[in-house]
Amino acid sequence: MGSIKQTFSNKYFDWILIGISLVFSVLEIINLVNGFEYFGTYLFSVALFIASAAAFFSLLLGKINGERFSRIFIITVLIVPGFLILNQYLTDLVFYGINQQHLLQNPMLFLKITGGIVLLYFAIQFSKQPQTERIKDYGILIIGTGVFVICYTLIRTVEPVSNSELTAYPIWKTGLKSILGIMVLIIGIRIKDQKLKFSKGVISVLITMFIFGVI
């Protein structure tokens, strides 16, 4: 009988990630089964499920880059959703004077962000990969973000046709948001190919996504 796959240098950390990714895979399946009000929300849930399931199977199956999919899972599922909510809260408060305090009243928001940051720290500490490979993985994640942004924008543009509760995007907004998504995609490709310094690329992505959220 072959030995169990060990992805990180600490086997207990492997099992922690296996358990967490399994839990979130099940939670996302439940969300998908329960239906959705907006297709954009459904698309986001699909992306979270894929990230969770990919991490779970990559940690168990050989010949799959478990480190890559684990870090993508940690960032995409645990860290990013919380920061998106915080960004929405700050955007509404600063630009529109609306204090949506209810957005910050979910304890899971801070638990997921804190837990995600801790897990990401240990994922780097226990990594067997060189830093260049990890940066390449972040580039792949950013490429995926760019593709998601473009798809979300296109879906959000056509969805009001079948859902009267949504306000239709004007042409300029669709065009601008699509351009921002393409910019994120290009930044991810340049980071992956090591043609752009990682720190500059991340800052550029954060600024671009902030603008995307404001308009």
C-alpha positions as a printed NumPy array, in Angstrom:
array([[  0.   ,   0.   ,   0.   ],
       [  1.424,   3.406,  -0.981],
       [  1.971,   6.126,   1.555],
       [ -0.536,   8.949,   1.917],
       [  0.336,  12.02 ,  -0.106],
       [  2.049,  14.78 ,   1.858],
       [  1.819,  18.2  ,   0.216],
       [  3.326,  20.52 ,   2.808],
       [  6.302,  19.89 ,   5.063],
       [  3.937,  19.532,   8.039],
       [  1.522,  16.615,   7.628],
       [ -0.852,  17.94 ,  10.294],
       [ -1.264,  21.127,   8.291],
       [ -2.226,  18.965,   5.304],
       [ -5.027,  17.344,   7.287],
       [ -6.25 ,  20.689,   8.623],
       [ -6.577,  21.965,   5.044],
       [ -8.254,  18.747,   3.918],
       [-10.87 ,  19.123,   6.653],
       [-11.485,  22.824,   6.046],
       [-11.694,  22.483,   2.256],
       [-14.146,  19.567,   2.654],
       [-16.366,  21.614,   4.981],
       [-16.489,  24.558,   2.584],
       [-17.105,  22.253,  -0.386],
       [-20.187,  20.895,   1.389],
       [-21.344,  24.391,   2.389],
       [-21.077,  25.641,  -1.183],
       [-23.008,  22.616,  -2.467],
       [-25.784,  23.478,  -0.011],
       [-25.771,  27.095,  -1.227],
       [-26.014,  25.976,  -4.846],
       [-28.827,  23.517,  -4.133],
       [-30.818,  26.158,  -2.241],
       [-31.097,  28.231,  -5.401],
       [-30.192,  31.833,  -6.116],
       [-31.797,  35.219,  -6.683],
       [-29.203,  36.63 ,  -9.061],
       [-27.128,  34.678, -11.546],
       [-24.018,  36.716, -10.659],
       [-24.308,  35.445,  -7.076],
       [-24.718,  31.892,  -8.369],
       [-21.587,  32.288, -10.51 ],
       [-19.634,  33.437,  -7.445],
       [-20.854,  30.4  ,  -5.458],
       [-19.807,  28.104,  -8.304],
       [-16.325,  29.647,  -8.261],
       [-16.061,  29.151,  -4.488],
       [-17.169,  25.53 ,  -4.794],
       [-14.632,  24.808,  -7.544],
       [-11.841,  26.375,  -5.467],
       [-12.838,  24.363,  -2.368],
       [-13.271,  21.043,  -4.185],
       [-10.047,  21.509,  -6.175],
       [ -8.101,  22.081,  -2.953],
       [ -9.667,  19.04 ,  -1.276],
       [ -8.879,  16.622,  -4.116],
       [ -5.441,  18.101,  -4.814],
       [ -4.411,  17.372,  -1.221],
       [ -5.432,  13.728,  -1.562],
       [ -4.544,  12.82 ,  -5.131],
       [ -1.052,  12.515,  -6.545],
       [  0.223,  14.404,  -9.6  ],
       [ -1.927,  17.433,  -8.715],
       [ -0.27 ,  20.557,  -7.338],
       [ -1.759,  20.544,  -3.842],
       [  0.11 ,  23.654,  -2.741],
       [ -1.205,  25.693,  -5.658],
       [ -4.849,  24.768,  -5.178],
       [ -4.593,  25.083,  -1.385],
       [ -3.337,  28.66 ,  -1.572],
       [ -5.947,  29.511,  -4.191],
       [ -8.606,  28.055,  -1.875],
       [ -7.367,  29.999,   1.148],
       [ -7.251,  33.299,  -0.719],
       [-10.406,  32.857,  -2.824],
       [-12.744,  31.238,  -0.312],
       [-11.56 ,  32.496,   3.073],
       [ -9.924,  35.892,   2.531],
       [-11.395,  37.521,  -0.59 ],
       [-15.155,  37.36 ,   0.275],
       [-14.554,  39.174,   3.564],
       [-12.481,  41.883,   1.934],
       [-15.158,  42.326,  -0.74 ],
       [-17.73 ,  43.003,   1.976],
       [-15.373,  45.41 ,   3.76 ],
       [-14.709,  47.158,   0.45 ],
       [-18.446,  47.493,  -0.193],
       [-18.982,  48.918,   3.294],
       [-16.193,  51.499,   2.933],
       [-17.23 ,  52.423,  -0.619],
       [-20.85 ,  53.057,   0.416],
       [-19.707,  55.021,   3.473],
       [-17.048,  57.198,   1.808],
       [-18.607,  57.821,  -1.609],
       [-22.343,  57.672,  -0.891],
       [-22.569,  58.447,   2.842],
       [-24.452,  55.203,   3.512],
       [-23.496,  53.366,   6.693],
       [-24.421,  49.729,   6.088],
       [-23.35 ,  48.53 ,   9.509],
       [-25.234,  45.265,   9.098],
       [-22.532,  44.143,   6.655],
       [-20.033,  44.014,   9.52 ],
       [-22.255,  42.273,  12.06 ],
       [-21.516,  38.742,  10.837],
       [-18.828,  37.189,  13.104],
       [-18.008,  34.655,  10.359],
       [-16.706,  37.545,   8.251],
       [-13.829,  38.299,  10.611],
       [-13.332,  34.629,  11.517],
       [-12.827,  33.682,   7.863],
       [-10.48 ,  36.603,   7.159],
       [ -8.392,  35.97 ,  10.294],
       [ -8.333,  32.215,   9.772],
       [ -7.484,  32.668,   6.1  ],
       [ -4.551,  34.954,   6.839],
       [ -3.213,  32.513,   9.449],
       [ -3.575,  29.562,   7.07 ],
       [ -1.908,  31.476,   4.243],
       [  1.024,  32.301,   6.545],
       [  1.53 ,  28.632,   7.41 ],
       [  0.988,  27.589,   3.794],
       [  4.004,  29.74 ,   2.943],
       [  5.983,  28.589,   5.999],
       [  5.416,  24.886,   5.282],
       [  5.791,  25.206,   1.528],
       [  8.145,  22.874,  -0.336],
       [  8.082,  25.065,  -3.435],
       [ 10.56 ,  27.851,  -4.232],
       [  9.28 ,  31.428,  -4.061],
       [  9.272,  31.738,  -7.858],
       [  6.77 ,  28.894,  -8.134],
       [  4.529,  30.427,  -5.491],
       [  4.546,  33.764,  -7.318],
       [  3.616,  31.927, -10.514],
       [  0.641,  30.422,  -8.66 ],
       [ -0.498,  33.881,  -7.543],
       [ -0.275,  34.968, -11.17 ],
       [ -2.578,  32.086, -12.13 ],
       [ -5.01 ,  33.162,  -9.399],
       [ -5.014,  36.74 , -10.703],
       [ -5.624,  35.455, -14.24 ],
       [ -8.636,  33.551, -12.91 ],
       [ -9.835,  36.717, -11.163],
       [ -9.635,  38.646, -14.414],
       [-11.628,  35.987, -16.266],
       [-14.235,  35.952, -13.485],
       [-14.556,  39.758, -13.552],
       [-15.125,  39.74 , -17.306],
       [-17.706,  36.928, -17.105],
       [-19.484,  38.582, -14.161],
       [-19.669,  41.91 , -16.022],
       [-21.151,  40.319, -19.131],
       [-23.675,  38.304, -17.112],
       [-24.63 ,  41.351, -15.021],
       [-25.155,  43.304, -18.269],
       [-27.636,  40.847, -19.789],
       [-29.311,  39.604, -16.586],
       [-31.742,  42.58 , -16.244],
       [-33.426,  41.305, -19.432],
       [-34.805,  38.346, -17.447],
       [-34.809,  39.958, -13.975],
       [-36.656,  43.263, -13.713],
       [-35.402,  43.839, -10.151],
       [-31.925,  44.645, -11.492],
       [-30.981,  47.971, -13.036],
       [-29.461,  47.579, -16.476],
       [-25.805,  48.573, -16.899],
       [-25.251,  51.488, -19.278],
       [-22.909,  50.731, -22.167],
       [-20.082,  52.823, -20.716],
       [-20.149,  50.882, -17.437],
       [-20.083,  47.51 , -19.182],
       [-17.198,  48.665, -21.358],
       [-15.201,  50.141, -18.481],
       [-15.709,  47.15 , -16.158],
       [-14.733,  44.787, -18.985],
       [-11.572,  46.796, -19.619],
       [-10.713,  46.603, -15.91 ],
       [-11.192,  42.827, -16.034],
       [ -8.894,  42.585, -19.054],
       [ -6.304,  44.707, -17.198],
       [ -6.39 ,  42.274, -14.245],
       [ -6.025,  39.376, -16.687],
       [ -2.969,  40.96 , -18.332],
       [ -1.386,  41.748, -14.959],
       [ -1.843,  38.093, -13.914],
       [ -0.214,  36.856, -17.115],
       [  2.757,  39.189, -16.649],
       [  3.202,  38.089, -13.019],
       [  2.979,  34.42 , -14.038],
       [  5.592,  34.945, -16.755],
       [  7.765,  36.925, -14.286],
       [  7.641,  40.026, -16.503],
       [  6.189,  42.191, -13.742],
       [  7.387,  42.578, -10.161],
       [  4.98 ,  40.776,  -7.834],
       [  4.482,  43.671,  -5.387],
       [  3.74 ,  46.15 ,  -8.187],
       [  1.353,  43.684,  -9.785],
       [ -0.601,  43.107,  -6.577],
       [ -0.903,  46.847,  -5.911],
       [ -2.111,  47.375,  -9.487],
       [ -4.725,  44.62 ,  -9.091],
       [ -5.983,  46.044,  -5.775],
       [ -6.353,  49.521,  -7.283],
       [ -8.064,  48.12 , -10.372],
       [-10.516,  46.046,  -8.34 ],
       [-11.251,  49.011,  -6.07 ],
       [-12.175,  51.086,  -9.113],
       [-14.276,  48.158, -10.39 ],
       [-16.225,  48.132,  -7.119],
       [-16.778,  51.901,  -7.055],
       [-18.23 ,  52.34 , -10.554]])
